[in-house]
Each structure stands twice: as C-alpha cells, then as structure tokens.
Amino acid sequence: MAGMTPDQHAVRAAELAAEAERLYQICLVDYQTNINEDDHSDEPHVPSADLAMLTATTQLAQVHATLSLRAPTAANA
C-alpha cells in the first residue's frame, strides 16, 4: 500500500469492492441453501472461511477507499 497515489488507491478500492460483492454473493447462496449438518439444525450455515474472506476483503477495500481521499503528499506527487 505504501507509495500508492490516491488514484491508485481508488482503483484498488473499486477492485476490492467488486471482489467483496462476489464473496457476498457466495455467502448469500451458502446461507440460503446450506443447512448446518454439524449441529443438525434447520438454520442455514455459511462457512467461516467465506465470512473471514468477505470481512477481510471489505476492510481492505475500506482502507484503500479512505486512502484514495487523501491529498497527494510530496512523496506521492
């Protein structure tokens, strides 16, 4: 992330937001179609790895979006 310009951060934020949307759709399908067989409940289950990836991707997108709003510094200009 170091050395990226605000415009580069904006591009990366858009890429990560798109990836987060894709991961969200995967989680949504899992939630709507899967039953948690471990506890034999009727509640849908989303694998924790999917949720962890969605969370991490979303947080990274937020960081890049925030950094894209910063005014360029002498080091980034």
N, C-alpha and C positions, 0 to 999 in steps of 0.2 A: 504494500500500500504506500510505502514511502516513495516520494518522488513523483507521485501521480498528480496531474493537473486537475482542477475542478471538473473540466470537461471529461477527462478520462474517468474520474470517479462517477460522473453522471452516466456514462456509458456502462460502466461496470454495475452500477446500481440497477439500471434497466435490465441488464442480462440476468442478474441475480433475482430480481423481482419476477421475471419470466420463469426462471427455474423454480422459485418458491411457489408460483402458481401451479406449475406442473406437479410438484411434490404434493401440494394441497389437493389436487385432483386425485392423485393416487391414494392419499389418506382418506379422502371422501368416499371413494369407491370401496376401500377396505372397510370403512366404518359402516357403509350401507349394506355391504354384502357378507361380511365375515361375522361369525359367531365365535366367541372366545371359548374354545374347546377345553382349555386348561381348567376352568372353574365350572364348566357345564352350564354357564348362564346363558340367558337369551339376549344379553347385551352385546352389541357389536364390539369388535376388537380392532384396534389399529396397532400394528407392530411398533414397539418403542423406537426401533431404529428409524422407521419412517418419520415418526414425530420428531426425533432428535435432528434428523437432516433438515426437516422443514423449519424447525426452530433456528438452527444454526444458519441456514441459508437466508432466512428472513432477517436475522440480526445482522448478518454481514451486508445485506442489501441496505439496511438502515444506516450502517456506518458509512458506506460509500455515498449514500444519498446525502447524509449530513456533511461529509467532506466535500461534496460537489458544490455546496452552498458557500464554502469559504472563499474569501477573496484571495486571488493569487498572491503568494509571497515572493520576495526577491529570489528565493531558491527555486520556486516553481515557475517563475516567469521566463 
